[in-house]
Amino acid sequence: MSFVAIFFAGAFLCNAMPHLTAGLRGEMFPSPFSTPRGKGPSSPLVNFLWGLLNALIGLALLAYHPFTPGVNVDSAALLVGVLVMGAFTSVHFGRVRREGLF
């Protein structure tokens, strides 16, 4: 069942990227702590901390459920986690920007 943990590791690591980069660039970006939740702007510091937490969770999952990269179920699970989170966040934040909430 470690492929489930590896799936979530991929999702957390993918979600860490936009928050870390926004925070490190000093830009506002939506987070779960914004108003409205996930749509309004959050400060760069909040985004950096949220991104760091996501990265730490993803790395902790990989530390407790290590996998060997290659053509195998665990690698596929990691990539599917990244794919699912990446597709969801790209659609979500695209909608938020179009609606002018952020």
C-alpha positions in Angstrom: 0.0 0.0 0.0 3.0 2.3 -0.1 1.9 3.5 -3.5 -0.9 5.5 -1.9 1.6 7.3 0.4 3.8 7.9 -2.7 0.8 9.3 -4.6 0.2 11.8 -1.8 3.9 12.6 -1.7 3.7 13.6 -5.4 0.6 15.7 -4.7 2.2 17.5 -1.7 5.4 18.1 -3.6 3.6 19.5 -6.6 1.5 21.8 -4.4 4.6 23.1 -2.6 6.0 24.6 -5.9 3.6 27.5 -6.6 3.4 28.5 -2.9 7.2 28.4 -2.4 7.9 30.3 -5.6 5.3 33.0 -4.9 6.6 33.4 -1.4 10.2 33.5 -2.5 9.4 36.1 -5.2 7.5 38.2 -2.6 4.2 37.9 -4.5 0.7 37.5 -3.1 -0.9 34.2 -4.1 -4.1 32.4 -2.9 -3.7 29.8 -0.1 -6.1 27.9 2.2 -5.6 30.8 4.7 -6.9 33.6 2.4 -10.4 35.1 2.3 -12.2 33.7 0.4 -10.4 30.4 1.2 -8.1 29.4 -1.7 -9.2 32.4 -3.8 -8.1 35.6 -2.1 -4.5 36.7 -1.8 -2.2 35.5 1.0 1.0 37.2 1.9 4.3 36.0 0.6 5.3 34.8 4.1 2.1 32.7 4.4 2.7 31.2 1.0 6.4 30.4 1.8 5.4 28.7 5.0 2.5 26.8 3.4 4.8 25.7 0.6 7.5 24.6 3.0 5.0 22.6 5.0 3.8 20.9 1.9 7.4 20.1 0.8 8.2 18.7 4.3 5.1 16.5 4.3 5.9 15.2 0.8 9.5 14.5 1.7 8.5 12.8 5.0 6.1 10.5 3.0 9.0 9.6 0.7 11.3 9.0 3.6 8.9 6.6 5.3 7.9 5.0 2.0 11.0 5.1 -0.2 10.8 4.0 -3.8 13.1 3.1 -6.6 12.7 5.4 -9.6 12.0 3.5 -12.8 9.2 1.8 -14.7 7.2 0.6 -11.7 4.0 1.1 -9.7 5.6 3.4 -7.2 7.0 5.8 -9.8 3.7 5.8 -11.6 1.9 6.6 -8.3 4.3 9.6 -7.7 3.7 10.9 -11.2 -0.1 10.4 -11.0 0.0 12.4 -7.7 1.8 15.2 -9.4 -0.5 15.0 -12.4 -3.7 15.1 -10.4 -2.6 18.0 -8.2 -1.0 19.9 -11.1 -4.2 19.6 -13.2 -6.4 20.6 -10.3 -4.4 23.6 -9.3 -3.9 24.8 -12.8 -7.7 24.7 -13.5 -8.5 26.2 -10.0 -6.0 29.1 -10.2 -6.9 29.8 -13.8 -10.5 30.2 -12.8 -9.5 32.4 -9.8 -7.5 34.7 -12.1 -10.3 34.9 -14.7 -12.8 35.9 -12.1 -10.5 38.6 -10.9 -10.5 37.4 -7.3 -6.7 37.4 -7.2 
